[in-house]
Amino acid sequence: MEMWLWRRMTRIRWIERKRNETILEEIGETRSMWTLIMKRKIKLVGHLLRHNDFITNIFEGKIAGK
């Protein structure tokens, strides 16, 4: 969606066959939504590992024994 918005604002048509990277270089921006989504995913995994014993057991391979 982010690239679609940039293309609409700069009035670049799809038939011009410009790559997303070249458009971002022309504007002088980086992909901000992608990095934001990735940061939030990493934070969620960290939260789940700290607060959920079941997922911790799956990732670390710990099994409760005698």
PDB file of N, CA, C and O in Angstrom, chain B, residues numbered from 101:
ATOM      1  N   MET B 101       0.815  -1.185   0.000  1.00  0.00           N
ATOM      2  CA  MET B 101       0.000   0.000   0.000  1.00  0.00           C
ATOM      3  C   MET B 101       0.866   1.259   0.000  1.00  0.00           C
ATOM      4  O   MET B 101       0.523   2.270  -0.612  1.00  0.00           O
ATOM      5  N   GLU B 102       1.987   1.170   0.697  1.00  0.00           N
ATOM      6  CA  GLU B 102       2.851   2.345   0.792  1.00  0.00           C
ATOM      7  C   GLU B 102       3.337   2.782  -0.585  1.00  0.00           C
ATOM      8  O   GLU B 102       3.311   3.969  -0.912  1.00  0.00           O
ATOM      9  N   MET B 103       3.776   1.824  -1.386  1.00  0.00           N
ATOM     10  CA  MET B 103       4.280   2.175  -2.718  1.00  0.00           C
ATOM     11  C   MET B 103       3.153   2.647  -3.625  1.00  0.00           C
ATOM     12  O   MET B 103       3.370   3.497  -4.489  1.00  0.00           O
ATOM     13  N   TRP B 104       1.958   2.110  -3.442  1.00  0.00           N
ATOM     14  CA  TRP B 104       0.819   2.559  -4.237  1.00  0.00           C
ATOM     15  C   TRP B 104       0.535   4.027  -3.943  1.00  0.00           C
ATOM     16  O   TRP B 104       0.248   4.802  -4.855  1.00  0.00           O
ATOM     17  N   LEU B 105       0.615   4.412  -2.656  1.00  0.00           N
ATOM     18  CA  LEU B 105       0.392   5.807  -2.289  1.00  0.00           C
ATOM     19  C   LEU B 105       1.454   6.718  -2.884  1.00  0.00           C
ATOM     20  O   LEU B 105       1.136   7.794  -3.392  1.00  0.00           O
ATOM     21  N   TRP B 106       2.731   6.291  -2.825  1.00  0.00           N
ATOM     22  CA  TRP B 106       3.794   7.114  -3.408  1.00  0.00           C
ATOM     23  C   TRP B 106       3.603   7.275  -4.912  1.00  0.00           C
ATOM     24  O   TRP B 106       3.809   8.364  -5.447  1.00  0.00           O
ATOM     25  N   ARG B 107       3.216   6.214  -5.592  1.00  0.00           N
ATOM     26  CA  ARG B 107       2.991   6.297  -7.031  1.00  0.00           C
ATOM     27  C   ARG B 107       1.833   7.235  -7.364  1.00  0.00           C
ATOM     28  O   ARG B 107       1.900   7.982  -8.340  1.00  0.00           O
ATOM     29  N   ARG B 108       0.783   7.200  -6.564  1.00  0.00           N
ATOM     30  CA  ARG B 108      -0.368   8.083  -6.808  1.00  0.00           C
ATOM     31  C   ARG B 108       0.005   9.544  -6.559  1.00  0.00           C
ATOM     32  O   ARG B 108      -0.404  10.425  -7.315  1.00  0.00           O
ATOM     33  N   MET B 109       0.782   9.807  -5.500  1.00  0.00           N
ATOM     34  CA  MET B 109       1.142  11.188  -5.189  1.00  0.00           C
ATOM     35  C   MET B 109       2.094  11.776  -6.221  1.00  0.00           C
ATOM     36  O   MET B 109       2.020  12.967  -6.526  1.00  0.00           O
ATOM     37  N   THR B 110       2.987  10.953  -6.762  1.00  0.00           N
ATOM     38  CA  THR B 110       3.935  11.459  -7.752  1.00  0.00           C
ATOM     39  C   THR B 110       3.427  11.305  -9.184  1.00  0.00           C
ATOM     40  O   THR B 110       4.114  11.684 -10.132  1.00  0.00           O
ATOM     41  N   ARG B 111       2.229  10.751  -9.341  1.00  0.00           N
ATOM     42  CA  ARG B 111       1.583  10.563 -10.647  1.00  0.00           C
ATOM     43  C   ARG B 111       2.433   9.737 -11.608  1.00  0.00           C
ATOM     44  O   ARG B 111       2.564  10.065 -12.788  1.00  0.00           O
ATOM     45  N   ILE B 112       2.999   8.673 -11.083  1.00  0.00           N
ATOM     46  CA  ILE B 112       3.767   7.741 -11.910  1.00  0.00           C
ATOM     47  C   ILE B 112       2.846   6.599 -12.292  1.00  0.00           C
ATOM     48  O   ILE B 112       2.257   5.954 -11.424  1.00  0.00           O
ATOM     49  N   ARG B 113       2.719   6.349 -13.571  1.00  0.00           N
ATOM     50  CA  ARG B 113       1.850   5.281 -14.044  1.00  0.00           C
ATOM     51  C   ARG B 113       2.568   3.944 -13.958  1.00  0.00           C
ATOM     52  O   ARG B 113       3.797   3.881 -13.943  1.00  0.00           O
ATOM     53  N   TRP B 114       1.776   2.874 -13.901  1.00  0.00           N
ATOM     54  CA  TRP B 114       2.344   1.539 -13.846  1.00  0.00           C
ATOM     55  C   TRP B 114       2.968   1.154 -15.184  1.00  0.00           C
ATOM     56  O   TRP B 114       3.876   0.324 -15.227  1.00  0.00           O
ATOM     57  N   ILE B 115       2.492   1.745 -16.269  1.00  0.00           N
ATOM     58  CA  ILE B 115       3.032   1.381 -17.582  1.00  0.00           C
ATOM     59  C   ILE B 115       4.415   1.980 -17.819  1.00  0.00           C
ATOM     60  O   ILE B 115       5.078   1.635 -18.797  1.00  0.00           O
ATOM     61  N   GLU B 116       4.855   2.868 -16.940  1.00  0.00           N
ATOM     62  CA  GLU B 116       6.204   3.427 -17.063  1.00  0.00           C
ATOM     63  C   GLU B 116       7.270   2.425 -16.634  1.00  0.00           C
ATOM     64  O   GLU B 116       8.451   2.608 -16.928  1.00  0.00           O
ATOM     65  N   ARG B 117       6.861   1.374 -15.944  1.00  0.00           N
ATOM     66  CA  ARG B 117       7.747   0.279 -15.531  1.00  0.00           C
ATOM     67  C   ARG B 117       8.942   0.749 -14.706  1.00  0.00           C
ATOM     68  O   ARG B 117      10.076   0.331 -14.943  1.00  0.00           O
ATOM     69  N   LYS B 118       8.679   1.614 -13.744  1.00  0.00           N
ATOM     70  CA  LYS B 118       9.729   2.048 -12.828  1.00  0.00           C
ATOM     71  C   LYS B 118       9.733   1.143 -11.612  1.00  0.00           C
ATOM     72  O   LYS B 118       8.675   0.760 -11.112  1.00  0.00           O
ATOM     73  N   ARG B 119      10.916   0.803 -11.138  1.00  0.00           N
ATOM     74  CA  ARG B 119      11.039  -0.040  -9.961  1.00  0.00           C
ATOM     75  C   ARG B 119      10.738   0.778  -8.715  1.00  0.00           C
ATOM     76  O   ARG B 119      10.898   1.999  -8.699  1.00  0.00           O
ATOM     77  N   ASN B 120      10.299   0.085  -7.675  1.00  0.00           N
ATOM     78  CA  ASN B 120       9.976   0.762  -6.418  1.00  0.00           C
ATOM     79  C   ASN B 120      11.192   1.457  -5.823  1.00  0.00           C
ATOM     80  O   ASN B 120      11.080   2.543  -5.256  1.00  0.00           O
ATOM     81  N   GLU B 121      12.350   0.827  -5.955  1.00  0.00           N
ATOM     82  CA  GLU B 121      13.570   1.415  -5.394  1.00  0.00           C
ATOM     83  C   GLU B 121      13.908   2.742  -6.070  1.00  0.00           C
ATOM     84  O   GLU B 121      14.342   3.680  -5.402  1.00  0.00           O
ATOM     85  N   THR B 122      13.716   2.832  -7.378  1.00  0.00           N
ATOM     86  CA  THR B 122      14.026   4.088  -8.077  1.00  0.00           C
ATOM     87  C   THR B 122      13.061   5.188  -7.674  1.00  0.00           C
ATOM     88  O   THR B 122      13.454   6.349  -7.566  1.00  0.00           O
ATOM     89  N   ILE B 123      11.825   4.841  -7.456  1.00  0.00           N
ATOM     90  CA  ILE B 123      10.844   5.841  -7.012  1.00  0.00           C
ATOM     91  C   ILE B 123      11.207   6.362  -5.633  1.00  0.00           C
ATOM     92  O   ILE B 123      11.149   7.566  -5.384  1.00  0.00           O
ATOM     93  N   LEU B 124      11.585   5.449  -4.725  1.00  0.00           N
ATOM     94  CA  LEU B 124      11.979   5.879  -3.386  1.00  0.00           C
ATOM     95  C   LEU B 124      13.228   6.745  -3.420  1.00  0.00           C
ATOM     96  O   LEU B 124      13.346   7.682  -2.630  1.00  0.00           O
ATOM     97  N   GLU B 125      14.165   6.452  -4.320  1.00  0.00           N
ATOM     98  CA  GLU B 125      15.372   7.282  -4.443  1.00  0.00           C
ATOM     99  C   GLU B 125      15.030   8.662  -4.960  1.00  0.00           C
ATOM    100  O   GLU B 125      15.598   9.652  -4.498  1.00  0.00           O
ATOM    101  N   GLU B 126      14.109   8.750  -5.914  1.00  0.00           N
ATOM    102  CA  GLU B 126      13.707  10.056  -6.448  1.00  0.00           C
ATOM    103  C   GLU B 126      13.052  10.920  -5.378  1.00  0.00           C
ATOM    104  O   GLU B 126      13.279  12.128  -5.318  1.00  0.00           O
ATOM    105  N   ILE B 127      12.242  10.292  -4.539  1.00  0.00           N
ATOM    106  CA  ILE B 127      11.540  11.025  -3.491  1.00  0.00           C
ATOM    107  C   ILE B 127      12.469  11.333  -2.321  1.00  0.00           C
ATOM    108  O   ILE B 127      12.325  12.358  -1.654  1.00  0.00           O
ATOM    109  N   GLY B 128      13.412  10.445  -2.083  1.00  0.00           N
ATOM    110  CA  GLY B 128      14.320  10.615  -0.945  1.00  0.00           C
ATOM    111  C   GLY B 128      13.753  10.010   0.326  1.00  0.00           C
ATOM    112  O   GLY B 128      14.013  10.513   1.419  1.00  0.00           O
ATOM    113  N   GLU B 129      12.986   8.943   0.200  1.00  0.00           N
ATOM    114  CA  GLU B 129      12.363   8.288   1.347  1.00  0.00           C
ATOM    115  C   GLU B 129      12.824   6.849   1.449  1.00  0.00           C
ATOM    116  O   GLU B 129      13.472   6.318   0.546  1.00  0.00           O
ATOM    117  N   THR B 130      12.479   6.229   2.563  1.00  0.00           N
ATOM    118  CA  THR B 130      12.714   4.806   2.745  1.00  0.00           C
ATOM    119  C   THR B 130      11.371   4.154   3.047  1.00  0.00           C
ATOM    120  O   THR B 130      10.373   4.835   3.282  1.00  0.00           O
ATOM    121  N   ARG B 131      11.362   2.844   3.039  1.00  0.00           N
ATOM    122  CA  ARG B 131      10.117   2.134   3.338  1.00  0.00           C
ATOM    123  C   ARG B 131       9.884   2.180   4.834  1.00  0.00           C
ATOM    124  O   ARG B 131      10.507   1.432   5.587  1.00  0.00           O
ATOM    125  N   SER B 132       9.005   3.039   5.260  1.00  0.00           N
ATOM    126  CA  SER B 132       8.781   3.209   6.687  1.00  0.00           C
ATOM    127  C   SER B 132       7.757   2.217   7.227  1.00  0.00           C
ATOM    128  O   SER B 132       7.900   1.736   8.352  1.00  0.00           O
ATOM    129  N   MET B 133       6.746   1.909   6.457  1.00  0.00           N
ATOM    130  CA  MET B 133       5.720   0.985   6.945  1.00  0.00           C
ATOM    131  C   MET B 133       6.287  -0.413   7.121  1.00  0.00           C
ATOM    132  O   MET B 133       5.942  -1.103   8.080  1.00  0.00           O
ATOM    133  N   TRP B 134       7.157  -0.844   6.205  1.00  0.00           N
ATOM    134  CA  TRP B 134       7.736  -2.184   6.275  1.00  0.00           C
ATOM    135  C   TRP B 134       8.580  -2.342   7.537  1.00  0.00           C
ATOM    136  O   TRP B 134       8.477  -3.350   8.237  1.00  0.00           O
ATOM    137  N   THR B 135       9.407  -1.351   7.822  1.00  0.00           N
ATOM    138  CA  THR B 135      10.250  -1.435   9.017  1.00  0.00           C
ATOM    139  C   THR B 135       9.400  -1.385  10.282  1.00  0.00           C
ATOM    140  O   THR B 135       9.714  -2.059  11.262  1.00  0.00           O
ATOM    141  N   LEU B 136       8.335  -0.598  10.272  1.00  0.00           N
ATOM    142  CA  LEU B 136       7.448  -0.513  11.426  1.00  0.00           C
ATOM    143  C   LEU B 136       6.764  -1.852  11.683  1.00  0.00           C
ATOM    144  O   LEU B 136       6.657  -2.281  12.832  1.00  0.00           O
ATOM    145  N   ILE B 137       6.307  -2.507  10.639  1.00  0.00           N
ATOM    146  CA  ILE B 137       5.652  -3.807  10.787  1.00  0.00           C
ATOM    147  C   ILE B 137       6.628  -4.838  11.324  1.00  0.00           C
ATOM    148  O   ILE B 137       6.274  -5.623  12.203  1.00  0.00           O
ATOM    149  N   MET B 138       7.850  -4.851  10.810  1.00  0.00           N
ATOM    150  CA  MET B 138       8.842  -5.822  11.262  1.00  0.00           C
ATOM    151  C   MET B 138       9.212  -5.595  12.727  1.00  0.00           C
ATOM    152  O   MET B 138       9.373  -6.560  13.473  1.00  0.00           O
ATOM    153  N   LYS B 139       9.349  -4.342  13.151  1.00  0.00           N
ATOM    154  CA  LYS B 139       9.651  -4.050  14.553  1.00  0.00           C
ATOM    155  C   LYS B 139       8.539  -4.538  15.473  1.00  0.00           C
ATOM    156  O   LYS B 139       8.802  -5.081  16.546  1.00  0.00           O
ATOM    157  N   ARG B 140       7.289  -4.340  15.043  1.00  0.00           N
ATOM    158  CA  ARG B 140       6.166  -4.775  15.868  1.00  0.00           C
ATOM    159  C   ARG B 140       6.086  -6.290  15.951  1.00  0.00           C
ATOM    160  O   ARG B 140       5.728  -6.828  16.999  1.00  0.00           O
ATOM    161  N   LYS B 141       6.411  -6.992  14.868  1.00  0.00           N
ATOM    162  CA  LYS B 141       6.418  -8.454  14.898  1.00  0.00           C
ATOM    163  C   LYS B 141       7.471  -8.969  15.869  1.00  0.00           C
ATOM    164  O   LYS B 141       7.217  -9.910  16.621  1.00  0.00           O
ATOM    165  N   ILE B 142       8.647  -8.359  15.854  1.00  0.00           N
ATOM    166  CA  ILE B 142       9.723  -8.774  16.752  1.00  0.00           C
ATOM    167  C   ILE B 142       9.334  -8.527  18.206  1.00  0.00           C
ATOM    168  O   ILE B 142       9.607  -9.359  19.072  1.00  0.00           O
ATOM    169  N   LYS B 143       8.697  -7.389  18.477  1.00  0.00           N
ATOM    170  CA  LYS B 143       8.251  -7.102  19.841  1.00  0.00           C
ATOM    171  C   LYS B 143       7.197  -8.097  20.300  1.00  0.00           C
ATOM    172  O   LYS B 143       7.190  -8.498  21.464  1.00  0.00           O
ATOM    173  N   LEU B 144       6.309  -8.500  19.400  1.00  0.00           N
ATOM    174  CA  LEU B 144       5.265  -9.466  19.762  1.00  0.00           C
ATOM    175  C   LEU B 144       5.872 -10.815  20.119  1.00  0.00           C
ATOM    176  O   LEU B 144       5.459 -11.439  21.097  1.00  0.00           O
ATOM    177  N   VAL B 145       6.850 -11.274  19.335  1.00  0.00           N
ATOM    178  CA  VAL B 145       7.496 -12.551  19.637  1.00  0.00           C
ATOM    179  C   VAL B 145       8.203 -12.475  20.982  1.00  0.00           C
ATOM    180  O   VAL B 145       8.139 -13.423  21.764  1.00  0.00           O
ATOM    181  N   GLY B 146       8.863 -11.383  21.261  1.00  0.00           N
ATOM    182  CA  GLY B 146       9.525 -11.211  22.555  1.00  0.00           C
ATOM    183  C   GLY B 146       8.528 -11.231  23.699  1.00  0.00           C
ATOM    184  O   GLY B 146       8.787 -11.829  24.743  1.00  0.00           O
ATOM    185  N   HIS B 147       7.400 -10.585  23.507  1.00  0.00           N
ATOM    186  CA  HIS B 147       6.361 -10.566  24.536  1.00  0.00           C
ATOM    187  C   HIS B 147       5.821 -11.976  24.773  1.00  0.00           C
ATOM    188  O   HIS B 147       5.643 -12.390  25.919  1.00  0.00           O
ATOM    189  N   LEU B 148       5.561 -12.709  23.695  1.00  0.00           N
ATOM    190  CA  LEU B 148       5.030 -14.065  23.840  1.00  0.00           C
ATOM    191  C   LEU B 148       6.029 -14.987  24.519  1.00  0.00           C
ATOM    192  O   LEU B 148       5.642 -15.828  25.331  1.00  0.00           O
ATOM    193  N   LEU B 149       7.310 -14.839  24.198  1.00  0.00           N
ATOM    194  CA  LEU B 149       8.318 -15.689  24.823  1.00  0.00           C
ATOM    195  C   LEU B 149       8.459 -15.400  26.313  1.00  0.00           C
ATOM    196  O   LEU B 149       8.734 -16.314  27.090  1.00  0.00           O
ATOM    197  N   ARG B 150       8.279 -14.160  26.724  1.00  0.00           N
ATOM    198  CA  ARG B 150       8.406 -13.817  28.132  1.00  0.00           C
ATOM    199  C   ARG B 150       7.199 -14.254  28.955  1.00  0.00           C
ATOM    200  O   ARG B 150       7.341 -14.628  30.119  1.00  0.00           O
ATOM    201  N   HIS B 151       6.015 -14.207  28.355  1.00  0.00           N
ATOM    202  CA  HIS B 151       4.799 -14.391  29.144  1.00  0.00           C
ATOM    203  C   HIS B 151       4.026 -15.671  28.854  1.00  0.00           C
ATOM    204  O   HIS B 151       2.977 -15.892  29.459  1.00  0.00           O
ATOM    205  N   ASN B 152       4.498 -16.509  27.963  1.00  0.00           N
ATOM    206  CA  ASN B 152       3.752 -17.717  27.637  1.00  0.00           C
ATOM    207  C   ASN B 152       4.689 -18.913  27.743  1.00  0.00           C
ATOM    208  O   ASN B 152       5.598 -19.065  26.927  1.00  0.00           O
ATOM    209  N   ASP B 153       4.475 -19.752  28.734  1.00  0.00           N
ATOM    210  CA  ASP B 153       5.349 -20.897  28.960  1.00  0.00           C
ATOM    211  C   ASP B 153       5.231 -21.939  27.858  1.00  0.00           C
ATOM    212  O   ASP B 153       6.212 -22.612  27.538  1.00  0.00           O
ATOM    213  N   PHE B 154       4.047 -22.082  27.273  1.00  0.00           N
ATOM    214  CA  PHE B 154       3.865 -23.076  26.216  1.00  0.00           C
ATOM    215  C   PHE B 154       4.738 -22.760  25.003  1.00  0.00           C
ATOM    216  O   PHE B 154       5.400 -23.648  24.467  1.00  0.00           O
ATOM    217  N   ILE B 155       4.741 -21.519  24.578  1.00  0.00           N
ATOM    218  CA  ILE B 155       5.559 -21.132  23.422  1.00  0.00           C
ATOM    219  C   ILE B 155       7.040 -21.214  23.771  1.00  0.00           C
ATOM    220  O   ILE B 155       7.848 -21.601  22.927  1.00  0.00           O
ATOM    221  N   THR B 156       7.409 -20.858  24.994  1.00  0.00           N
ATOM    222  CA  THR B 156       8.795 -20.971  25.424  1.00  0.00           C
ATOM    223  C   THR B 156       9.260 -22.417  25.350  1.00  0.00           C
ATOM    224  O   THR B 156      10.374 -22.693  24.903  1.00  0.00           O
ATOM    225  N   ASN B 157       8.415 -23.336  25.785  1.00  0.00           N
ATOM    226  CA  ASN B 157       8.757 -24.756  25.724  1.00  0.00           C
ATOM    227  C   ASN B 157       8.934 -25.225  24.290  1.00  0.00           C
ATOM    228  O   ASN B 157       9.812 -26.041  24.008  1.00  0.00           O
ATOM    229  N   ILE B 158       8.120 -24.725  23.396  1.00  0.00           N
ATOM    230  CA  ILE B 158       8.229 -25.121  21.991  1.00  0.00           C
ATOM    231  C   ILE B 158       9.539 -24.613  21.399  1.00  0.00           C
ATOM    232  O   ILE B 158      10.252 -25.368  20.739  1.00  0.00           O
ATOM    233  N   PHE B 159       9.860 -23.348  21.627  1.00  0.00           N
ATOM    234  CA  PHE B 159      11.071 -22.765  21.052  1.00  0.00           C
ATOM    235  C   PHE B 159      12.352 -23.345  21.664  1.00  0.00           C
ATOM    236  O   PHE B 159      13.314 -23.621  20.947  1.00  0.00           O
ATOM    237  N   GLU B 160      12.363 -23.526  22.972  1.00  0.00           N
ATOM    238  CA  GLU B 160      13.570 -23.967  23.657  1.00  0.00           C
ATOM    239  C   GLU B 160      13.643 -25.470  23.806  1.00  0.00           C
ATOM    240  O   GLU B 160      14.707 -25.988  24.143  1.00  0.00           O
ATOM    241  N   GLY B 161      12.573 -26.190  23.574  1.00  0.00           N
ATOM    242  CA  GLY B 161      12.566 -27.625  23.656  1.00  0.00           C
ATOM    243  C   GLY B 161      12.563 -28.180  25.069  1.00  0.00           C
ATOM    244  O   GLY B 161      12.981 -29.317  25.284  1.00  0.00           O
ATOM    245  N   LYS B 162      12.102 -27.405  26.029  1.00  0.00           N
ATOM    246  CA  LYS B 162      12.072 -27.858  27.424  1.00  0.00           C
ATOM    247  C   LYS B 162      10.801 -28.658  27.676  1.00  0.00           C
ATOM    248  O   LYS B 162       9.712 -28.277  27.246  1.00  0.00           O
ATOM    249  N   ILE B 163      10.958 -29.751  28.366  1.00  0.00           N
ATOM    250  CA  ILE B 163       9.813 -30.570  28.745  1.00  0.00           C
ATOM    251  C   ILE B 163       9.896 -30.782  30.253  1.00  0.00           C
ATOM    252  O   ILE B 163      10.944 -31.148  30.784  1.00  0.00           O
ATOM    253  N   ALA B 164       8.796 -30.552  30.921  1.00  0.00           N
ATOM    254  CA  ALA B 164       8.782 -30.715  32.379  1.00  0.00           C
ATOM    255  C   ALA B 164       8.921 -32.193  32.715  1.00  0.00           C
ATOM    256  O   ALA B 164       8.210 -33.035  32.166  1.00  0.00           O
ATOM    257  N   GLY B 165       9.825 -32.493  33.602  1.00  0.00           N
ATOM    258  CA  GLY B 165      10.051 -33.884  34.000  1.00  0.00           C
ATOM    259  C   GLY B 165      10.002 -34.050  35.495  1.00  0.00           C
ATOM    260  O   GLY B 165       9.631 -33.135  36.231  1.00  0.00           O
ATOM    261  N   LYS B 166      10.385 -35.239  35.935  1.00  0.00           N
ATOM    262  CA  LYS B 166      10.352 -35.528  37.365  1.00  0.00           C
ATOM    263  C   LYS B 166      11.610 -35.011  38.039  1.00  0.00           C
ATOM    264  O   LYS B 166      11.767 -35.162  39.250  1.00  0.00           O
TER     265      LYS B 166
END
